[in-house]
Amino acid sequence: MFYKSLNLDLVIWLVSPHNPLKDKDSLMPLKERLKSAKNIASSKHFVVTDVEKTIKTQYSSDTVAMFQETYSSEKFIWIMGSDNAAQIDEWKNWREFITKIPLAIYPRATHPLSDVEKKLKNYSNKIDEKDSKILINQETPCFTFINGPMNDISSTRIRSQL
C-alpha cells in the first residue's frame, strides 16, 4: 500500500464537490461519491472527507492551505494519479501549489510518468522512488512516483462496478 512506501500515518481521501477540469454533468452526486469512497477505503489508515464542500472550494490550493493552517504541526503529501498530474499546469495557482506540498504521483496507463516528469522537471525536484519515504521531509517543490500497477480505469467506472 502506498501509505507505507511514503511512510504516512494516515491518508485523507478528498472527495471533491467538483473538479473544475471535468464536466460537472458527468459526475455522480457528491453524496454517492462520498459513500462509494468510504466503502472502498475501509482501512484504519484512510479517512474519507468532503471537506471541500464545507470550506466551499473546488481548488486544491485552497484545500492544502486550509489543512496546513489548521494542522500547522503536521506534514502533508499530495497524492494524485498521473492523469491529474499531466494537467497540473491548468490548475488554479499551480506553481504556488507545488511549492506548498510534496507530490506523490501514481501511474495511470493513459498518462505515462515520463510525460509528467517532463512537465514537472523544470519546476520541481524529482525524488527517486526508492527514497519516497523521505518525500514528506523534502524541501518543496518536489515530487516522486509511487510504484504500482498501472490501470486506466476511471473512478466513475470503478464505482459503477461496485
BAGU-109086 format. One line per field, with one value per residue: x, y, z of N, C-alpha, C, O, CB in turn; residue number from 1; residue in one letter. Coordinates in Angstrom, 3 decimals, decimal comma. Atoms other than C-alpha are relative to their C-alpha. Glycine has a CB too. Layout:
% residues N
n_X: [X|...]
n_Y: [Y|...]
n_Z: [Z|...]
ca_X: [X|...]
ca_Y: [Y|...]
ca_Z: [Z|...]
c_X: [X|...]
c_Y: [Y|...]
c_Z: [Z|...]
o_X: [X|...]
o_Y: [Y|...]
o_Z: [Z|...]
cb_X: [X|...]
cb_Y: [Y|...]
cb_Z: [Z|...]
i: [NUM|...]
aa: [A|...]
END
This chain:
% residues 162
n_X: [0,860|-0,867|-0,241|-1,223|-1,168|-0,217|-0,167|1,083|0,840|1,402|0,316|1,277|0,553|0,878|1,030|0,244|1,319|-0,099|-1,296|0,265|-0,468|0,878|1,387|0,802|1,172|-0,373|-0,315|1,034|0,198|-1,033|0,383|-0,261|-1,451|-0,524|0,364|-0,800|-1,384|-0,041|0,080|-1,272|-1,074|0,450|-1,183|-0,218|-0,996|0,676|1,131|0,649|0,666|0,438|-0,326|0,045|1,379|0,110|-0,754|0,526|-1,004|-0,231|-1,394|-0,953|-0,842|0,760|0,097|-1,309|-0,194|0,828|-0,592|-1,268|0,290|0,717|-0,869|-1,305|-1,110|-0,018|-0,555|0,911|-0,410|1,149|-0,057|0,883|-0,317|-0,747|0,971|0,159|-1,299|-0,256|0,674|-0,185|-0,217|1,313|0,582|-0,068|-1,191|-0,734|-1,416|0,009|0,431|-1,088|-0,984|0,599|0,187|-0,620|0,938|-0,235|0,783|0,264|0,122|1,240|-0,399|0,339|-0,923|-1,301|-0,769|-1,034|0,611|0,171|-1,331|-0,407|0,771|-0,354|-1,435|-0,480|0,593|0,041|-1,070|0,484|-0,555|0,049|1,019|-0,590|-0,110|1,321|0,282|-0,485|0,666|0,731|-0,951|-0,778|0,364|0,841|0,815|-0,585|0,964|-0,486|0,984|0,330|0,038|1,256|0,497|0,717|1,300|0,648|1,397|0,387|0,718|1,410|0,171|-0,173|1,225|1,132|-0,148|0,220]
n_Y: [-1,183|-1,163|-0,754|0,568|-0,416|-1,424|-0,103|-0,851|0,505|-0,092|-0,543|-0,706|0,122|-1,138|0,147|-1,394|-0,301|-0,104|-0,295|-1,015|0,430|1,067|-0,370|0,155|0,829|1,410|0,491|0,504|-0,954|0,016|0,924|1,361|0,170|0,089|1,324|0,966|-0,103|0,578|1,456|0,472|-0,298|0,553|0,229|-0,996|-0,948|-0,921|-0,814|-0,540|-1,248|-0,960|-1,273|-1,100|-0,506|-0,788|-1,261|-0,643|-0,168|1,106|-0,159|0,683|-0,990|-0,439|1,129|0,164|-1,145|0,227|1,073|-0,439|-0,991|0,649|1,015|-0,587|0,830|1,232|-0,060|0,587|0,322|0,047|1,207|-0,128|0,826|-0,698|-0,686|-1,346|-0,678|-0,403|-1,272|-0,874|-1,382|-0,609|-0,208|-1,347|-0,258|1,253|-0,163|-0,220|1,260|0,973|-0,443|0,168|1,384|0,999|0,749|1,420|0,217|1,402|0,165|0,340|0,438|-1,024|-1,129|0,536|-0,769|-0,777|-1,268|-0,798|-0,422|-1,090|-1,189|-0,498|-0,087|-1,380|-0,745|0,800|0,966|1,379|0,889|1,360|0,839|0,763|-0,928|-0,598|-0,121|-1,289|-1,078|-0,892|-0,907|-0,702|-1,379|-0,102|0,983|1,299|1,045|1,356|0,913|1,124|1,246|0,728|0,409|-1,037|0,337|-1,158|0,020|-1,257|0,137|0,199|1,411|0,818|-0,112|0,633|1,444|0,424]
n_Z: [0,000|0,179|-1,228|-0,584|0,782|-0,275|-1,451|-0,499|-1,081|0,381|1,317|0,032|1,353|0,250|1,028|0,364|0,556|1,457|0,586|1,028|1,314|0,483|0,262|-1,217|0,286|0,090|-1,335|-0,897|-1,096|-1,032|-1,076|0,487|0,134|-1,358|-0,516|0,743|-0,481|-1,348|0,151|0,552|-0,950|-1,274|-0,823|-1,055|0,498|0,904|-0,422|1,196|-0,372|1,018|-0,639|0,966|-0,044|-1,238|0,116|1,212|1,045|0,926|0,389|-0,871|-0,696|-1,174|-0,923|-0,634|-0,901|-1,178|-0,800|-0,572|-1,032|-1,092|-0,598|0,308|-0,476|0,799|1,354|0,977|1,370|0,905|0,818|1,165|1,154|1,049|0,856|-0,554|0,042|1,385|0,280|-1,162|0,439|0,199|-1,329|-0,569|-0,819|-0,051|-0,376|-1,455|-0,600|-0,087|-0,993|-1,334|-0,416|0,868|0,825|0,261|1,216|0,299|1,457|0,708|1,339|0,989|-0,103|-0,407|-0,979|0,699|0,409|-1,217|-0,419|0,899|-0,353|-1,329|-0,292|0,022|-1,117|-1,210|-0,176|-0,034|-1,010|0,527|-0,646|-1,108|-1,125|-0,224|-1,439|-0,492|0,756|-0,898|-0,650|1,015|0,326|1,196|0,694|0,269|0,337|0,236|0,564|-0,864|0,763|-0,068|1,310|0,734|0,567|0,599|-0,407|-0,640|-1,271|0,352|0,390|-1,202|-0,812|0,689|-0,108|-1,396]
ca_X: [0,000|1,367|0,913|3,683|6,005|5,554|5,836|2,462|0,370|-2,875|-4,311|-7,042|-9,145|-10,698|-13,971|-14,318|-17,667|-16,423|-13,131|-13,105|-11,338|-14,093|-17,634|-19,884|-22,809|-20,836|-20,210|-22,200|-23,740|-21,276|-23,187|-22,922|-19,222|-18,531|-20,372|-18,553|-15,147|-15,932|-16,854|-13,584|-11,355|-12,255|-8,842|-7,920|-5,241|-7,828|-10,181|-12,668|-13,967|-15,875|-14,189|-14,023|-17,805|-17,549|-14,885|-16,677|-13,866|-13,087|-9,425|-6,629|-4,580|-7,346|-7,674|-3,952|-3,818|-6,682|-5,078|-1,675|-3,179|-5,487|-2,898|0,243|2,338|1,581|3,248|1,322|1,907|-0,475|-1,167|-2,585|-2,741|-0,535|-3,705|-4,217|-0,509|-0,401|-2,749|-1,391|-0,394|-4,128|-4,803|-5,528|-2,287|-0,448|3,087|2,315|0,569|3,648|5,767|3,406|3,294|5,335|3,652|3,402|2,206|0,646|0,885|-2,158|-1,871|-3,434|-0,731|2,861|5,058|7,702|5,280|4,546|8,246|8,939|6,220|7,386|11,168|11,588|9,606|10,214|12,877|12,337|12,885|13,769|11,056|13,462|13,671|9,904|9,881|11,745|9,487|7,496|10,656|11,970|12,037|9,313|8,717|9,398|7,725|8,125|6,412|4,662|5,306|2,215|0,290|-0,937|-4,573|-6,736|-9,967|-11,663|-13,111|-16,541|-16,077|-14,815|-17,865|-20,237|-18,804|-19,348]
ca_Y: [0,000|3,420|4,904|2,519|3,421|7,104|6,431|8,038|7,658|8,484|9,116|11,716|10,897|14,105|13,697|16,969|18,604|19,291|19,126|22,350|20,498|17,902|18,133|18,684|16,917|13,673|13,379|11,216|13,259|14,134|12,119|8,955|9,508|10,037|6,845|4,891|6,171|5,217|1,702|1,353|2,889|0,578|0,744|2,494|4,264|6,144|8,980|9,958|13,521|16,064|18,952|20,979|21,250|22,545|25,128|25,959|25,372|23,236|24,176|22,042|25,132|26,298|22,842|22,491|25,991|25,105|21,826|23,425|26,289|24,095|21,378|23,508|20,953|18,186|17,414|16,522|14,917|15,374|12,023|12,052|9,987|10,783|11,742|14,695|15,479|15,683|18,664|20,330|23,399|24,008|24,095|27,350|28,716|25,561|26,929|28,175|24,879|22,751|24,928|24,221|20,420|17,456|15,465|11,670|10,547|7,174|5,789|5,721|3,933|6,864|9,301|7,956|9,028|10,180|12,834|14,017|14,121|16,289|18,688|18,959|18,758|22,476|23,483|20,750|18,417|14,710|12,385|8,860|6,270|4,324|7,427|8,028|7,513|10,811|12,788|14,278|15,907|17,294|20,945|21,802|21,880|18,169|15,049|11,310|8,473|5,728|2,235|0,274|-1,412|0,926|0,945|3,204|2,528|5,788|6,349|6,516|3,065|1,594|2,912|1,611|-1,887|-1,920]
ca_Z: [0,000|-0,945|2,541|3,658|0,785|1,661|5,411|6,156|9,291|7,548|4,082|3,767|0,711|-0,564|-2,414|-4,239|-4,965|-8,491|-10,333|-12,408|-15,240|-15,577|-16,882|-13,867|-15,556|-15,881|-12,140|-9,780|-6,962|-4,205|-1,598|-3,733|-4,490|-0,792|0,161|-2,556|-1,404|2,181|1,043|-0,858|1,847|4,668|6,336|9,569|7,527|5,442|6,281|3,587|3,621|1,584|3,398|0,179|0,348|3,912|3,087|-0,164|-2,630|-5,628|-5,761|-4,326|-3,467|-1,099|0,441|1,103|2,596|4,959|6,075|6,593|8,585|10,667|11,309|11,291|13,201|10,684|7,359|4,229|0,835|-2,101|-3,772|-7,289|-10,444|-13,390|-15,280|-12,927|-12,734|-16,537|-16,410|-13,271|-15,283|-15,789|-12,030|-10,236|-8,713|-9,695|-9,348|-5,859|-5,083|-5,869|-3,571|-0,661|-0,667|-1,927|-4,706|-4,936|-8,345|-9,076|-12,626|-14,882|-18,216|-20,044|-18,906|-18,875|-15,994|-18,472|-19,771|-16,234|-15,400|-18,463|-17,346|-13,725|-14,042|-14,819|-11,731|-9,187|-7,822|-8,520|-5,563|-6,658|-5,922|-3,703|-1,487|-1,316|2,478|2,859|0,494|3,370|4,756|1,466|0,545|-1,939|-4,804|-5,115|-6,422|-6,633|-8,390|-6,466|-7,728|-8,541|-11,279|-13,975|-14,875|-16,926|-15,109|-14,211|-10,752|-12,390|-13,908|-10,622|-8,774|-11,434|-10,979|-7,203]
c_X: [0,902|0,202|1,247|1,231|0,319|0,198|-1,028|-0,744|-1,446|-0,113|-1,379|-0,463|-1,011|-0,972|-0,472|-1,421|0,022|1,432|-0,260|0,438|-0,842|-1,412|-0,855|-1,190|0,332|0,298|-1,211|-0,199|1,048|-0,305|0,297|1,494|0,659|-0,267|0,855|1,446|0,134|-0,080|1,322|1,116|-0,375|1,170|0,114|1,010|-0,595|-1,119|-0,562|-0,796|-0,438|0,233|-0,040|-1,411|-0,166|0,710|-0,329|1,092|-0,002|1,458|0,935|0,872|-0,700|-0,048|1,310|0,261|-0,797|0,600|1,285|-0,197|-0,642|0,882|1,456|1,190|0,135|0,640|-0,928|0,721|-1,277|0,183|-1,004|0,428|0,741|-0,937|-0,245|1,309|0,313|-0,659|0,152|0,211|-1,302|-0,696|0,135|1,246|0,936|1,460|0,141|-0,341|1,174|1,115|-0,498|0,010|0,733|-1,069|0,455|-0,955|-0,059|-0,201|-1,412|0,403|-0,238|0,975|1,354|0,740|1,078|-0,544|-0,160|1,353|0,507|-0,687|0,492|1,482|0,552|-0,455|0,167|1,132|-0,586|0,756|-0,151|-1,000|0,564|0,172|-1,349|-0,347|0,446|-0,678|-0,617|0,914|0,838|-0,502|-0,804|0,511|0,777|-1,105|0,704|-1,106|-0,200|-0,052|-1,343|-0,453|-0,752|-1,357|-0,601|-1,482|-0,312|-0,717|-1,488|-0,260|0,147|-1,269|-1,173|0,074|-0,234|-1,416]
c_Y: [1,241|0,810|-0,528|0,484|1,474|0,276|0,945|-0,679|-0,142|0,554|0,635|0,000|1,121|-0,323|1,414|0,206|0,058|0,332|0,994|-0,404|-1,131|0,531|-0,316|-0,942|-1,492|-0,617|-0,603|1,061|-0,196|-1,029|-1,453|-0,264|-0,136|-1,378|-1,082|0,001|-0,614|-1,518|-0,591|0,135|-0,487|-0,357|1,093|1,068|1,043|0,739|0,605|1,234|0,795|1,425|1,178|0,580|0,925|1,341|0,746|0,317|-1,212|0,002|-0,613|0,976|0,518|-1,094|-0,203|1,142|-0,188|-1,078|0,463|1,049|-0,662|-0,984|0,390|-0,836|-1,307|0,253|-0,770|-0,296|-0,027|-1,208|0,163|-0,969|0,810|0,698|1,421|0,780|0,513|1,324|1,001|1,453|0,712|0,302|1,467|0,082|-1,207|0,158|0,260|-1,301|-0,966|0,449|-0,226|-1,435|-0,948|-0,795|-1,450|-0,387|-1,494|-0,159|-0,333|-0,280|1,067|1,170|-0,492|0,924|0,843|1,353|0,941|0,534|1,153|1,310|0,615|0,310|1,426|0,813|-0,690|-1,025|-1,411|-0,786|-1,423|-0,844|-0,771|0,864|0,617|0,159|1,346|1,185|1,034|1,028|0,807|1,428|0,003|1,136|-1,290|-1,003|-1,336|-0,783|-1,144|-1,237|-0,682|-0,385|1,139|-0,528|1,278|0,032|1,301|-0,277|-0,239|-1,464|-0,926|0,019|-0,716|-1,520|-0,503|-0,477]
c_Z: [0,000|1,277|0,703|-0,763|0,198|1,489|0,633|1,147|-0,455|-1,418|0,093|-1,450|-0,167|-1,132|-0,295|-0,524|-1,521|-0,386|-1,133|-1,407|-0,577|-0,182|1,223|-0,217|-0,056|1,366|0,697|1,076|1,101|1,087|-0,399|-0,134|1,371|0,597|-0,668|0,486|1,389|-0,045|-0,485|1,034|1,396|0,922|1,056|-0,427|-0,946|0,711|-1,276|0,423|-1,223|0,522|-0,973|-0,110|1,200|-0,120|-1,292|-1,028|-0,908|-0,446|1,036|0,774|1,257|1,062|0,750|0,981|1,294|0,894|0,679|1,095|1,221|0,764|-0,230|0,486|-0,792|-1,364|-0,923|-1,304|-0,823|-0,908|-1,144|-1,085|-1,044|-0,986|0,489|-0,040|-1,400|-0,347|1,153|-0,411|-0,363|1,334|0,417|0,903|0,071|0,408|1,496|0,721|0,165|0,942|1,427|0,504|-0,947|-0,750|-0,139|-1,120|-0,336|-1,507|-0,457|-1,434|-1,059|-0,008|0,519|0,965|-0,668|-0,460|1,192|0,461|-0,866|0,392|1,313|0,193|-0,011|1,212|1,347|0,008|0,083|1,069|-0,541|0,792|1,184|1,249|0,384|1,482|0,563|-0,689|0,923|0,669|-0,989|-0,205|-1,297|-0,885|-0,262|-0,300|-0,086|-0,673|0,978|-0,879|0,181|-1,382|-0,672|-0,416|-0,541|0,335|0,726|1,306|-0,247|-0,349|1,202|0,823|-0,666|0,109|1,417|0,215]
o_X: [1,931|1,198|1,932|2,236|1,456|0,421|-0,687|-0,847|-2,176|0,695|-2,347|0,158|-2,067|-0,564|-1,147|-1,954|-0,929|2,006|-0,962|0,000|-0,553|-1,812|-0,966|-1,584|-0,565|0,514|-2,337|0,705|1,487|0,589|0,783|1,963|1,598|0,623|1,353|2,031|1,114|0,546|1,710|1,940|-0,587|1,088|-0,330|1,170|0,121|-1,865|0,173|-1,534|0,144|-0,595|-0,296|-1,577|-0,766|0,188|0,251|1,279|-0,494|1,833|0,831|1,238|-0,048|0,078|1,313|0,752|-0,288|0,691|1,498|0,577|-0,271|0,797|2,213|2,301|1,056|0,701|-1,547|1,721|-2,301|1,162|-2,164|1,557|0,664|-0,518|-0,336|1,313|0,967|-0,247|-0,638|-0,150|-1,288|-1,765|1,063|1,457|1,495|1,985|1,067|0,261|1,341|1,952|0,275|-0,041|0,682|-2,170|1,628|-2,167|0,958|-0,860|-2,118|1,177|0,471|0,994|1,548|0,683|1,422|0,172|0,080|1,469|1,095|-0,077|0,580|1,835|1,545|0,035|-0,138|1,570|-1,499|1,987|-1,247|-1,141|-0,145|0,369|-1,390|-1,168|-0,054|-0,373|-0,504|0,452|1,747|-1,678|-0,446|1,160|1,945|-2,266|1,922|-2,261|0,741|-0,755|-1,906|0,063|-1,530|-1,510|-0,240|-2,280|0,355|-1,252|-2,136|-1,252|-0,603|-1,743|-2,008|-0,942|-0,332|-1,773]
o_Y: [1,272|1,526|0,226|0,851|1,895|1,418|1,810|-1,905|-1,021|1,383|-0,009|0,621|1,123|-0,619|2,051|-0,644|-0,351|1,301|0,660|0,201|-1,633|1,515|-1,472|-1,662|-2,326|-1,825|-0,129|1,862|-1,315|-1,760|-2,236|-1,352|-0,914|-1,982|-1,985|-1,063|-1,302|-2,195|-1,683|-0,769|0,314|-1,314|2,221|2,088|1,906|0,161|1,219|1,205|0,692|2,314|2,309|1,764|1,995|2,370|1,790|1,461|-2,281|-0,682|-0,331|0,708|0,726|-0,821|-0,371|0,908|0,092|-0,889|0,187|1,100|-0,365|-1,083|-0,344|-0,661|-2,089|1,385|-1,757|0,333|-0,529|-1,285|0,514|-1,459|2,038|1,612|2,345|1,979|1,545|1,992|1,936|2,360|1,899|0,911|2,163|-0,777|-1,496|-0,690|-0,237|-1,633|-1,543|-0,363|-0,114|-1,666|-0,769|-0,996|-1,722|-0,213|-2,168|0,671|-1,120|0,475|1,119|1,947|-0,582|2,149|1,915|2,354|2,144|1,696|2,103|2,379|1,837|1,094|1,697|1,917|-0,106|-1,488|-1,664|-0,802|-1,830|-0,680|-0,992|0,338|1,640|1,008|1,778|2,339|2,233|2,078|1,533|1,737|-0,661|2,063|-1,267|-0,811|-1,411|-0,358|-1,580|-1,261|-0,697|0,111|1,850|-1,689|2,383|0,661|1,651|-1,367|-0,967|-2,049|-1,894|-1,028|-1,308|-2,203|-1,711|-0,868]
o_Z: [0,675|1,376|1,394|-0,154|-0,015|1,892|1,439|1,197|0,005|-1,837|0,497|-2,313|0,465|-2,254|0,514|-1,236|-2,187|0,110|-2,087|-2,386|-1,663|0,441|1,630|0,700|0,063|1,466|0,546|1,315|1,364|1,511|0,416|0,203|1,541|1,195|0,004|0,689|1,673|0,770|-0,070|1,170|2,307|1,692|0,845|0,243|-1,454|1,502|-2,049|1,408|-2,303|0,329|-0,561|-0,406|1,095|0,308|-1,594|-1,444|-0,547|-1,397|2,230|1,918|2,281|2,255|1,970|2,086|2,379|2,107|1,860|2,051|2,357|1,988|-0,866|-0,015|-0,555|-1,844|-0,526|-1,647|-0,359|-1,651|-0,927|-1,085|-1,075|-1,696|-0,319|-0,319|-1,553|-1,296|1,285|0,339|-0,691|1,354|0,006|1,759|1,129|1,130|2,136|1,742|1,239|1,338|2,378|1,712|-2,163|-0,238|-0,393|-0,998|-0,498|-2,134|0,174|-2,022|-2,064|-0,963|1,732|0,855|-0,170|-0,427|1,084|0,850|-0,348|0,354|1,433|1,074|0,664|1,448|2,386|-1,045|0,870|1,097|-0,926|2,004|2,166|2,345|1,068|1,830|1,602|-0,388|0,668|1,116|-0,586|-0,015|-2,270|-0,399|-0,648|0,062|-0,248|-0,716|1,642|-1,889|1,275|-2,384|-0,035|-0,796|-0,136|-0,361|1,700|1,507|0,505|0,084|1,322|1,264|0,019|-0,019|1,630|1,326]
cb_X: [-0,976|-0,566|-1,224|-0,059|-0,229|-1,174|1,412|-0,980|0,081|-0,784|0,049|0,122|-0,663|0,825|-1,201|1,010|-0,512|-0,977|0,733|0,687|1,442|0,003|-0,541|-0,498|-0,624|1,206|0,565|0,392|-1,417|0,143|-1,504|-0,692|0,615|-0,617|-1,509|-0,055|0,459|-1,142|-1,119|0,360|0,301|-0,855|1,276|0,483|1,107|-0,550|0,415|-0,931|0,921|-1,513|1,368|0,481|-1,024|0,577|1,505|-0,729|1,398|-0,946|0,330|0,874|0,340|-1,427|-0,380|1,118|-0,421|-1,417|0,281|0,896|-0,922|-1,223|-0,295|0,082|-0,189|-1,434|1,457|-1,184|0,790|-0,140|-0,306|0,006|-1,266|0,905|-1,323|-0,514|1,109|-0,485|-1,483|1,184|0,938|-0,877|0,683|-1,316|-0,415|-0,070|0,645|-1,016|-1,096|0,571|0,328|-1,411|-1,495|0,897|-0,141|-0,217|0,601|-1,244|0,933|-1,090|-0,747|-1,388|-0,580|0,860|0,633|0,539|-1,366|-0,665|0,976|-0,332|-1,488|-0,415|0,761|-0,466|-1,461|-1,354|0,827|0,159|-0,722|1,400|-0,596|1,355|0,990|-1,057|0,688|1,498|-1,080|-0,719|0,916|-0,048|1,270|-1,493|-0,510|0,860|-0,720|0,450|0,446|-1,359|1,138|-1,070|-0,905|0,804|-0,941|0,196|-0,307|-0,891|0,199|-0,400|1,021|1,189|-0,356|-0,032|1,371|0,305]
cb_Y: [0,001|0,889|-0,081|-1,547|-0,282|0,815|0,478|0,343|0,924|0,886|-1,112|1,472|-1,420|1,257|-0,955|0,452|1,316|1,072|-1,315|1,274|-0,434|-1,198|-0,738|1,365|0,430|-0,154|1,118|-1,404|-0,149|1,384|0,163|-0,228|1,187|1,088|-0,283|0,302|1,474|0,555|-0,369|0,784|1,514|-1,232|-0,047|-0,685|-0,747|-0,747|1,115|-1,075|0,848|-0,220|-0,084|-0,479|-1,173|-0,782|-0,276|1,281|0,219|0,097|1,477|-0,928|1,182|0,403|-1,280|-0,059|1,316|-0,390|-1,225|0,558|1,099|-0,718|-1,412|1,369|-0,314|-0,553|-0,581|0,930|-1,386|1,333|-1,290|1,445|-0,602|-0,982|-0,778|-0,076|-0,946|-1,072|-0,247|-0,476|0,021|-0,918|-0,922|0,342|0,403|-0,666|1,155|1,115|-0,645|-0,255|1,480|0,497|-0,347|-0,949|0,653|-0,895|0,796|-0,514|-1,079|1,159|-1,259|0,512|1,107|-0,248|-0,933|-0,788|-0,250|-0,840|-1,179|-0,356|-0,348|-0,993|-0,826|0,678|0,223|-0,699|0,327|-0,676|0,177|-0,646|-0,974|-0,583|1,103|-0,841|-1,126|0,090|-0,577|-0,813|-0,788|-0,762|0,905|0,232|0,577|-0,472|0,315|-0,690|-0,526|0,226|-0,939|0,823|-1,228|0,468|-0,671|-0,003|-1,232|0,837|1,256|0,912|-0,387|0,496|1,482|0,419|-0,410|1,142]
cb_Z: [1,243|-1,065|0,939|-0,009|-1,477|-0,519|0,328|-1,135|1,217|0,998|-1,118|0,576|-0,246|-0,341|0,465|-1,049|0,555|-0,552|-0,515|0,373|0,084|0,973|-1,250|0,476|-1,310|-0,901|0,839|0,625|0,588|0,620|0,342|-1,349|-0,768|0,884|-0,235|-1,499|0,025|0,854|-0,974|-1,279|0,024|-0,246|-0,873|1,281|-0,704|-1,206|1,063|-0,692|0,863|-0,365|0,635|-1,379|0,071|1,181|0,063|0,373|0,606|-1,226|-0,196|-0,812|-0,942|-0,405|-0,755|-1,067|-0,697|-0,414|-0,875|-1,092|-0,558|-0,538|-0,594|0,606|1,480|-0,179|-0,054|-0,254|-0,088|-0,836|0,854|-0,542|-0,596|-0,747|-0,045|1,437|0,469|-0,952|-0,277|0,833|-1,192|-0,849|1,043|0,809|1,405|-1,327|-0,796|0,385|-0,853|-1,377|-0,205|-0,016|0,054|0,822|-1,385|1,300|-1,182|0,785|-0,468|0,090|-0,376|0,255|0,934|-1,222|1,023|-1,211|-0,662|1,125|-0,064|-1,470|0,108|1,016|-0,992|-1,263|-0,259|0,131|1,264|-1,388|1,405|0,043|-1,006|-0,420|-0,336|-0,672|0,766|-0,192|-0,915|1,062|0,899|-1,318|-0,129|0,386|-1,310|1,188|-1,324|1,325|-1,399|0,762|0,429|0,696|0,129|-1,233|1,055|-1,508|0,902|-0,930|0,875|-1,185|-1,083|0,840|0,233|-1,480|-0,463|0,965]
i: [1|2|3|4|5|6|7|8|9|10|11|12|13|14|15|16|17|18|19|20|21|22|23|24|25|26|27|28|29|30|31|32|33|34|35|36|37|38|39|40|41|42|43|44|45|46|47|48|49|50|51|52|53|54|55|56|57|58|59|60|61|62|63|64|65|66|67|68|69|70|71|72|73|74|75|76|77|78|79|80|81|82|83|84|85|86|87|88|89|90|91|92|93|94|95|96|97|98|99|100|101|102|103|104|105|106|107|108|109|110|111|112|113|114|115|116|117|118|119|120|121|122|123|124|125|126|127|128|129|130|131|132|133|134|135|136|137|138|139|140|141|142|143|144|145|146|147|148|149|150|151|152|153|154|155|156|157|158|159|160|161|162]
aa: [M|F|Y|K|S|L|N|L|D|L|V|I|W|L|V|S|P|H|N|P|L|K|D|K|D|S|L|M|P|L|K|E|R|L|K|S|A|K|N|I|A|S|S|K|H|F|V|V|T|D|V|E|K|T|I|K|T|Q|Y|S|S|D|T|V|A|M|F|Q|E|T|Y|S|S|E|K|F|I|W|I|M|G|S|D|N|A|A|Q|I|D|E|W|K|N|W|R|E|F|I|T|K|I|P|L|A|I|Y|P|R|A|T|H|P|L|S|D|V|E|K|K|L|K|N|Y|S|N|K|I|D|E|K|D|S|K|I|L|I|N|Q|E|T|P|C|F|T|F|I|N|G|P|M|N|D|I|S|S|T|R|I|R|S|Q|L]
END
